[in-house]
Amino acid sequence: MIIVLKDGADPGQVERLSEDLVEKGVKLYEIQGVSAKVIGVVGDTSLLSADVLMMNECVSKVLKVQEPYKLAGRRFNPESAVVDVNGAKIGGGEFAVMAGPCSVESEDQILSIAKDVKISGAKFLRGGAFKPRTSPYAFQGMGMEGLELLKMAREKTGLPIVTEIMSERHIDVFARDVDVIQVGARNMQNFNLLKAIGETGKTILLKRGLSSTINELLTAAEYALLRGESQVILCERGIRTFETATRNTLDLSAIPVLKEKSHLPVIADPSHGVGYWNYVSAMSLAAVAAGADGLIIEVHNCPDKALCDGAQSITPHLFEKLMKKIAKVREVITEE
């Protein structure tokens, strides 16, 4: 439910209205829009009567929100959100690329890649410390040692780090050491994990599940947003379809749909979306043209020897060339 306040509403009346609503067991979110101030009401609103609320002198109108997601939707927040992570911004016209290896493998590897992608214009360093793998025999990541190497790379380059969390037992460590906590496709509907991360107040990168709808992605984001002051970035990373020519099917149509439904920043992951390095550049540019607020791209200095997802990783040289092309596409689509 959305309660639109009248211009110049008496603060005392608004405070009394808010107190009455809280007593009924709902949560309130005050939002200052371009033309009006509104109160977003979240929770069981079945006992709230729009006619009764309209009897308050400070209320202009009352709107019902039918979508299962409230805080993630544009009706609560019509203005596009800008997520700021230590000065690196994304969303609301701010474009950012996250780049780095699928998995941290050594100090030399992560430091070399971090320096290269920063020179080429990346604003975030991505790298896996804990790796969810389909096979239990595949490389599972370096764990805490890998996280320490990511922190070292951040110290050397200044790039905020993005890495995936796999377990609630690592919440405290990630809240302390990680700038953007990634929730992978397999954990998109791990609601207990989402609620726990939401309470940290950290920025969350939420990837769409392999077989999840857009509404399910937004509802998953709602779990994190309800629990605290966390910021959420949505990521389209490819969905499972009947097609086998690529690893997944990168759903480019999800980008404009998500941006219409939600105020949250939307990025694309062309690396996982296609699974082959030679398609990454084309799909990156297509995602940018579709209106993505950013990209997350796997970059490895020696893909043929990578311990994880080498087939979909591009080299620092190719990444540099791609960043120049991205700048040209951005220049075209942002022309007034």
N, C-alpha and C positions, 0 to 999 in steps of 0.2 A: 504494500500500500504506500502511496505517496501523498503527503499532505502539503499542498502549496499554500504558503503564507501570503497574506496581503502585504502590499508595499507599506512600509512604515508600521508594521505590526507592533503592538505594545509588547516590549520584552517581558513584562510581568505576566501578561496573558499567555505568551508562548511558553514561559517557564511552567505555569500551572498546567497547561495542556500536556506538556512533556511529562510532568510528574504523574498526571492521571494515566497516561499511556503506559509508563513504566510499571505502575502498580498493577496493570493488567497483564504483565508478564512478557511484554514485547521489548525488542531492542530498537533504539532510535539512532539514526545517522543524519546529522544536519549537513545539508549540501547547499552551497551558495552557487546558484546557476548564473547565467549571463543576465537574465531578466528578472529572476525571482529567487527567493530563498525557500527551500523545501525541506521537509522532514521525511526521511525514508523510514518506514516501519517494517521491521523484519520479525517473523515469528508467527504464532497462531493469531491471525487477525480476524478469525471467524466471529469473534464476539464484538468486534468493532463495527459500529454502524456509521456509514458515510453521512447519513442524514443527521445523526446526533453530533458528529464531528463538525458538520457545517454550522451548527448552532454557535460555535465559538467565534467571537468577533474577529479573531486574528486569522481565521482560515478563509482562503479564497476558493479552493476547490479540493476535492479528494478523488484520487485516481486509484483504481485497482490494478495491480500488476499480476498478469496471468502466468508469466514465465516462472519456472521453478527456480531460476537464478535471479537474485535481486541485486546484490552488490556487484556482481560481474556484468550486469546488464546496463545498457545505455539509458534506460528509463530512470534509473536512480542517478546515474552519472552521465549526462549528455555530452560532456566535454571529454575529449580523448586524454587519457592519462599519460603523463610523462614520468617514466621510472628513472630515478637518478641513483646510480651506484658509484659512490666516491667520485662524482664528477662525470662519469660516463653515462650519458642519457640515451634513452630509447623510448619511442612513442611520441604522439602528438607532433609529428613533423621531424622529430629527431631520429635519425637512422643510425644503426650500429651493427657491426659484424662481430660475431664471436668465432674465434678460430683457434685450432690447436689439434693435437692428436687424439684419436679415440681413447688411447690409454697411455698413461705416463709409464715410460719404460726405464729411464735413467736420468741422471742429472744433466748430462751433456745433451741428451735428446730434447728434454723439455725446455732447457734454457736456450738452445739454438733455435728451436721453433718459435718460442715466445718472442725472441728478439726479431726474428724475420717477419712474423705476422704484424708486430707493432709497427715496424718500418713501413709495411704495406698499407697500414691504416686500420687494422683491427682495433676495436675499443675494449674487447674482453678476451681473456685467454680461457679456452675450454680444454679440459683434459680429464680423463677418467682415472680415478684412484681405485674405486670399487666398480667392477664390471659385471653386469648381469649377462650371462651367456646361456644360450640355449642348451649347449652341451656342458655337463658337469666336468668334463675333461679339458675344456678350453681354458685359456689364460683368464683368470678372474681379477686381474689387476694387482697393483702393489699394496693396496690398502693404505694404512696410515703412513707408511713410508712414502707412498705416492703423493699423499696430501701434503706432507712436509716439503716435497720437491715442488709442488705447485705454489706453496707459500714462498719458497725461495725464488721462484720465477717471478712472482708478483713483486717481491722486494727489488729484484733486479730491473724490472721493466715498468712497474707502476700499473700494470694491467690488472683490473679486478678478475678474480678467478671464478669460473663456473664449473661445478663438478656434481656428479650424481650421487644422491644418498640412497642407500639400499635398506637401511634398518633404523628403527626408532632408537635403538641403543646408541646410535652415533649422533643423535640430535644435538647434544650439548657441544660436542666437538665441532660440528658443522656450524652451529650458531656462533661459535667463537671465531672460527678460522676461515669460513667460506663466505664469499661476497654474494654469490647467486647460487642457491641450492636447487639443483636440477632434480625434478621428479620424472623419471623415465616412463616410457609408454606402458611398461608392464606394471607400474605402480600408480598409474593415473587414477585408478579407483580404489587405492589403498587408503580408505577414508581416515583411519586412525593415524596413519603417517601424515596425511595432509593436515589434519587438525593439529597435530603436534608441531609441525613446521610452522603453521600459521601463527602459533603462539610465540614464536621466536622474534617476529617482526622483521625477518630477513626477506630479501627479494627471492621469489620462487619462479623458476622456469618450468612450466608445466607442459609436458609433451602429450599430444593426443595418442590415445591407445590404438593398437593395431586394428581393432574392429569397433571403435567407439564413434558415436555420432557427434556432431557439433554440439548439440544440446547437452550430451553427457560430459563433454569436455568443459563446458561452461558451468555445469552443476558441480563438477569436481573442483573447479576454481572457487566456487562458493564456499566449499568446506574450509579452504585455507583462509579466505577473506573474512569469514565469520568469527574466526578465533582470535584475531588481533589486528595488528597494524601492518601486516605483510603486504608487499606489492607482488603482483603476479604478472608474468609474461606468458602468453599462450604460444605454443609451438605446433605447427603442422609439420609432421615428420613422415608422412606417408601412411597409407592404410592398406590392409590386406584385401586384395581382390582376386579375381580369377586369372589376371595377367601374370605371366611368369618371365617376360622379357626383362623386367627390372625387379629388384629386390622387393620393393613395395610400389604402390601407385601414389605419387605425390599429388595430393588433392589441392590443386591451385585455386579451385573455386572456393575452398574453405576460407581463404584469406579475405576476400571482400565480404563474404557472409559473416565471418567473425567480427570484422570491423564495423559492420552494420549493427550487429546484435550487441556488441560489447565495446566498452571504452578502453579495455585493456590492450596493451601493445601486442601485436601479432607478428611472429617471426616464422621463417621456414627453415627446414633442415633438408636441403637437397641431397646431402651425403647419404643419409639413411633412406631418403625418399626414393632414390634410384638404385643405390648400391654399387654403382660403377663410376669410377673417377671421370671417365670420358663424357659422361652426361651431366656432371655436376655444374659445369659452367653454364650450360644452356638453361638448366632448371633454376639456377640462381638468378639469372637475368630475368627469366619469366616470372619468378616470385616477386622480384623487385617491381617489375612492370604491373603486377597484379595488386600492388599496394602494400607489400610487406613492410613492417617497420624495421626489419633487420633479418639477418641470416645467421645460422650456426653451421660452420663448415669444418670438415675434418682435414687437417693439414699435417703431413708427415714428411720428414726430410729424406726418408728412405722407405717408401711404401711397400716395396717388394719384400722388405724384411720386418715389417710391422707385426707386432704380436697380436694385433686385433684390427680387423676391418681395413686392412691395407688396400684392398681392391676398390674401396670407395674414397680413398684419401688422395688429395692432390698435393703436389710438391710446393714448397715455398715460392718457387719461380712461377708456377702456374697460378698460384694464389695472387701474386703481385699483378699479373696480367689481368686476372679476373676483377680485381679491385678497381683497376682503371676502367674496365668496361662497365662495372656497376656505377661508377661515378657519372659516366656518360648517360646511362639510362635514367639515373636519378635526376640529372639535369633536365632531361626531356620531360619527364612526368611531373616535375615540380614547377614547370614554367606556367606562368599565369596567363 
